[in-house]
Amino acid sequence: MGDTTDGSSAARRALDDPKDTESRGLFGRLFDAFSPDDDPDKPASGLAPDLPGLANLADMRVEDVATPKAEIIAVEQGASLAEIVAAFRDSGYSRIPVYAETLDNPTGLLLLKDLALHYGFNGHHELDLAPLLRPILYVPPSMPLGVLLRKMQAERTHFALMIDEYGGVDGLVTIEDLLEQVVGEIEDEHDSQEEEFIRIDSPALWLADARTPLDLLQEKLGLALIDDVTEEEIDTLGGLVFLLSGHVPVKGEIVAHPSGVEFEVAEADPRRIKRLRVHIPEALRGTAA
């Protein structure tokens, strides 16, 4: 007689047997830790002692890890095949949201593999994205990361858009963003081998990683941001902004430097600054490289 054990029984056995649980890997353990059957009063950190970062999924919210709206790579639903292929190629992403007219009106999620299977990349087809678009998961900024992980599991998606109180898109979050809160920074094949600390969007606006060495930023700006005494205390842009503000600034907060340069927090979590927009006054643009 064949094995009549159903999937649910196997799942229960896996939960009862620690060896089976371990064999399912990180994803299985994370989903188990935040499954609806768990005691809501049980702290997440106690569910997987070997993953101390798991508590972050209970303590942090979507807005703490989401990529800001200004940095979302998306395509308009009327874009040509060549434009869409270029967006995938330049970004290195395998999933890109599609919108109608503005990003606040998303129509679905386009996967690179779906585009390739249906149209290839030669551009000799009449393009119709509608049949290829997959549903997008929409979540509020205040949703705990553990709840989002459960929703991603239920919806079988690795991608969600963060929606503000007016229904507009305010950011995006991927399952990789959640995992990085547990296991630390994850580098994949799309991550640059050499860190690009500063991206110059215009003479008046740069985007900089909080880990940018101050020596590098000062060289590019053509001015001194710290004195000799302060130089011994801090060596990164994030450290400078923390020193100027006296606290960990929140996303959207602007910290002014005596030189006239302003640092706007583009991305941060409750513990650290991640990225900043550097606003350069007109008087200093001639000296900036």
Sequence and secondary structure as in RCSB ss.txt:
>XXXX:A:sequence
MGDTTDGSSAARRALDDPKDTESRGLFGRLFDAFSPDDDPDKPASGLAPDLPGLANLADMRVEDVATPKAEIIAV
EQGASLAEIVAAFRDSGYSRIPVYAETLDNPTGLLLLKDLALHYGFNGHHELDLAPLLRPILYVPPSMPLGVLLR
KMQAERTHFALMIDEYGGVDGLVTIEDLLEQVVGEIEDEHDSQEEEFIRIDSPALWLADARTPLDLLQEKLGLAL
IDDVTEEEIDTLGGLVFLLSGHVPVKGEIVAHPSGVEFEVAEADPRRIKRLRVHIPEALRGTAA
>XXXX:A:secstr
      HHHHHHHHHH HHHHHHTHHHHHHHHHT TTS TTS GGGT TT GGGHHHHH BHHHH EEGGG   E
ETT  HHHHHHHHHHH  SEEEEESSSTTSEEEEEEHHHHHHHHTTS  S    GGG B  EEE TT BHHHHHH
HHHHHT SEEEEE TTS EEEEEEHHHHHHHHH     TTS SS   EEEEETTEEEEETT BHHHHHHHHTS  
S HHHHTT  BHHHHHHHHHSS   TT EEE TTS EEEEEEE SS EEEEEEE  GGGTTT  
